[in-house]
């Protein structure tokens, strides 16, 4: 069990942690979410004493590990840390990376450390890579080696600092699968993440961090479906809804595509559905609306519901009545229709943006 009592961390120009109080129970799997700069990574680095707190206490299994003179290594033997950037030793093979700490710190024999390392590589799906060097591995494989290296120390608690943020989208799933398996082992996990569907699927608690501390602590159902705090509600709504404002034909559509990709990754949108969202956006906005509207701003919202497995896209714009079906670009309109289950247009003079196009993206069968 970990208890945080009035935990504080100050830097010269900012105080990311002001007064953090909570109890982390044995076996808890906690996802830590929140806007950038709210102290998520600082929290787990303080718990592991990589960053020394400037105030308050951390109590681990009844011992105050922040007390003057407490042996830091004693606490770290109970806690493992998995970083964004892998931190593997480039001059060592995969198996040597796994063997180093157990031999140096736990005083295991070379054979025992080797046998454990081989077993752990099998556990993370990397059997046969023992003699490879980190530069010979993909990003996802490096992160799985990093997780296996942490497990080699048999920690009671594992802290993950955005473990998939440095990976290409195609590699995220393999690392998530390993963490998902770990969440069933009874170990205590704390995971700083921006991938909300993943967080919801594996955790029993969620910390939403804001205003210098844990702003809201609750079950995944509470935080994601019925948050109590106003800041939590705003954050969750922003995650669930992507909004784009396209104001001219010179708009950076590549940037918009990147925002769609990021939104789909955060919300675990199936790849085929993501493709259809991008296709619908490109055909509707780039090909059908902006060539006609020119400088009239188009407001686009994308909302994916994992419960209904349905994505709704809405484009609204002002000016005179303009139905994209009547714009003369039949090719793009037919491509647009091929990517959606439903397409409707309405003109409402009571709305500031009186033209409204509603799309329901075709459901994907991908898992």
N, C-alpha and C positions, 0 to 999 in steps of 0.2 A: 504494500500500500504506500502511496505517495501522498503527502499532505503539503499543500502550499499555503503558507501563512503570511499575509501582507507582503507578498513577493514584489520586489521593485527592481527595475533596471533602468539606470539613467546613463545617457551619453552626454557629451558636451552640449549638443544643441537639441536633443530630443529625449523624451522619456517614453519608450514604447510600452513598458510595464509599470503601472502606477500603484496598483494595490490588488494583487491577484490572490484569491482565496478559494481553494477547492480541495476535494479529496478524490484521488484516483484509485479505484479499487483494483485488487488483483483480478486479472482476466478481462478488465475493461478494454474495449477496442474503441478508441476515441478519434474522430475526425476533427481536425482544427481548421476552420474556414474563416473567411473574412476578407475585407479589402486589403490591398497592398499597404504595407507600412503600419499595420496594427499590432505587430509584435508576435506573430505566429511562430516564425522561426526563432525569434529571440526566446520565446517561452521554452521550447524544447532544448535549446542550447544552454539555457540557465539550468534546467532540470539535470542535464548531463554535466554541468559545471564547465562546459567549454567557454561559456561567458559567466563570469562570477556575478551573481546578483549584487546590487548595491544596497539592498535592504530586504528585510523579511527573512523567512526561514523556509527550508526544504527539509521535510522529515521523511526518510525512507525506512520503512519497516521499523519505526520507533526510534531511529537514530537521526539526529540533526546533522545532515551532511554539509550544511553551510557553517557549522560551528568552527571557530578558529582552531586550527591544528588537526581537523579531521582529515584522514588520509584520502585524498581525492581518488586514487586508484581503486580503493576499496569500493567506492560507490560505482565507479565506471565498470567494474567487473560484473556488476548486476545489470548494467544498462548498455545496450548496443545502439549505435547511431548509423543510419543510412543517409548519405548526403545526395544532393542533386547531381554532383559531378563525379560520382563513383569513388574517387580518391584511391584507386588501385596503384600499387607500385609497378611502374612500367618496366623495370629491369627484372622483375620476378615473373615466373610462370603463374598460371592460374592456381595451381595446387600450392605453390610456394606462398602466394598471397594468403591462402587459407591457413597455412601451417604456421606462419610467422608468429602471430600473437599467442596462440595456444602453447607454443614451445617457449616463448620468451616470458610470458606473464603467468600462464597456468602451469608451467614446467612439465608439460606433457612430453613424452618421448617422441622421437621423430616418427616412429612407426604408428603410434597412436594418433598423432596429429594428421598423418597421411591418410590413415584409414577413415578417420572422421571427415576429412576434407573430401575424399572420394564419395562417401555416402551423401554428404551435403550437396555436392554437385549433381548427383543423381536426383536428389530431392527437388532441385530447382531446374531440372531438365537439361543439364549440361554435361552429362556423361561423355567421356571421350575428349573433352577439351582441357584435360589436366595440364598438358605440356604446352599449351598455347600461351602466347603473351597477350597482354591487354590490347595492343594495337591490332591484333588479328581477330578481334571480336567486334560485333555490332554494339551499338549503344545499349540495346535491351539486354544483350548477353553480359555486358560489363556490369550493368546494374544488378543482374541476377547473381553474378559472382560476388558483388559487394554485399548482397543480402546473405549469401552463403558464408562469406567471411565473418559477418556479424554473428550468424548462428553458431559458428565454430567456437565462440566463447561461451555458448550456452547461457545467454543473458535472460533474466527474468522479465526485462522490459526492453522493447525495441522502439526507438524513436526514428520516424521517417520525415525528412525535410524535403517535401515536394519531390518524391522519388522518381516521378515520370516527367517532370517539367523540361528536362534536357533531352528528351527522346523525340525522335520522329513519331508522328501519329501511328504509323504501322507497328511500332515496337512497344507501344504503351500497354497493349493487352497482355503480352507475355509477362511483364513485370507485375501488373495487377493480379494476374492469376496466381503468382507465387505469394503475394501479400494476402490474397483471399484465402489461400490454404493455411497460411500462418495464423489468420484470425480465428481458425477453428482449433488451435492447439492449446488454448488456455493461457498463452502468454499475454502480457499486457502490451498493447500497441497504442502509440500516439502518432497520428499521421497528419502532417500539414499537407493539404491538397487543394487543388482548384477544380478537381473533377468531381462534380457533385453526385452524379449517379453512382459512381464507384464508392464514394464516401457513404452514401445512403445504404448501399447494398451490404457493406461489410461491418459497419460499426453498430455499437449499442448506445453510444453517446456522441453528441456533437457539441463542440465548443464553438460558438460564434464570437469572434474577438473584435472589439472596437472600443474606442475611448479609453485605451490604456489597460484593458483587462478582458476577462471573460464576460462579455456583455450578456450572453444567454447560454445556458447549459441545459440541454434536454435530449430527448430521444430523437432519432431521425424523423419519426412521424411528426413530432411537435415542431422541430426546427424547420423542416421543409414544407409541411402542410399547414401548420397553424402556429407560426411564430408569435410570441407574446410581445417582444420589444419592437418599437417602431423602426429602429435601425436594422434589425434582423429582417423585418418584413420588406423594407426597401431593397436590401441586398438580395434576398431570395427572389423577389419579383424581377429585379434586374437580371438575375441569372436565368430565369425562366423565359424572359422576353428579350429578344434582340431588336434594337431599334436603329434604323439607318435613315439619314436625311440626305437625299441626293438633290443638289441644288442647280446643277447645270450639266451639259454634255461633256464638260471637262472634268467632271468628278472622277476621283481615283477609284475605278471599279475593281482594280486588283486589290486595293486595300479592303474594299467591301467584301470581296471573296474570302480574304483572310479572316475577316471578322465572322463570316458565316462558318468557316472551318473551325475557328476557335469555339464558337457557340456550340457547334455540333459535338466537338470533343468534350466540352464541359458537361453536356447533357446526354452523352452516350447515345447519340443519334446513329442509327445504322448507316454504314457507308453508302448504300444505294439510295437511301432517303436523302442523305447529304448531297449526293450528286443531283438528285431531282430538285432539291431546294435551290442549289446554285443555278441549275438550268432554268428553272422558272424565274428566278431573279434576273438572270441575264436577258432572257427573251422578253419578259414583261417590261423591265425598266430600260435596259440598254437599247433594245430593238424596237419596242412598240411605243413607249411613252416619251423618253427624252428627245428623240429626233423630232417629235411634234411639239412638245411642251417647251423645249429649249431652256429657258431660264426659270420656269415654274418649278418650285421645289416639290419633290415627291417624298412623302414619309412612308417608310416601309417597316413593318413589324413582322417578326418571325416568332412563332410560339409552338414549341414541341411538347406534347403531353406523353410521358412515358407510360402512363396508366392506359390512356386510350390508344397509344401507338399512332398518334395522328399529329400532323404538322399543319398549322394554318399560317398563311402569308397574306398580309393585307397591305395594299398600296393605296394611299390617299393623296389627293392633290386638288388645288384650287383651280380657278378659272372657269371658262365656259365648259359646257358638257362635252366630254370626250370619252367615248367608249372605245377601248383598244381594238375591239372586234371590227370597228368601222374605220380603222386607220389606213387600210389599204395594204398592209403587210401580212398577206395571208400565210406565207411560209412560217414566219415567226409565231403567228397566232396558233397555227396548227401544231408546231413544236411545243408551244406552251401547253396546249390542251392535252398533249400526249403525256405530260409529266404530272398531271393533276387528276384528282377524282371529281372535283367540283370547281367550277369557275363561275362567278357572278359579278355583275356590275350594277351599281346604283348611283343615282344623282340626287343628292339631298341638299337643298338650298339652305336648310337650317344648320348645316355643318360648315365650319370655316374652310375645311378642305372638302368641297362638295362632291367631288368624284371619288368613288370608293370601289376598288377591285378586291374581291375576296377569293382566295385560292385555298383548296384543301389538297395537299400533296399526296400523290399515290402512296399507299402503305407499302413498306418494304417487308419482304419475308426474311431479310438478313437478321441474324441474332448477334 
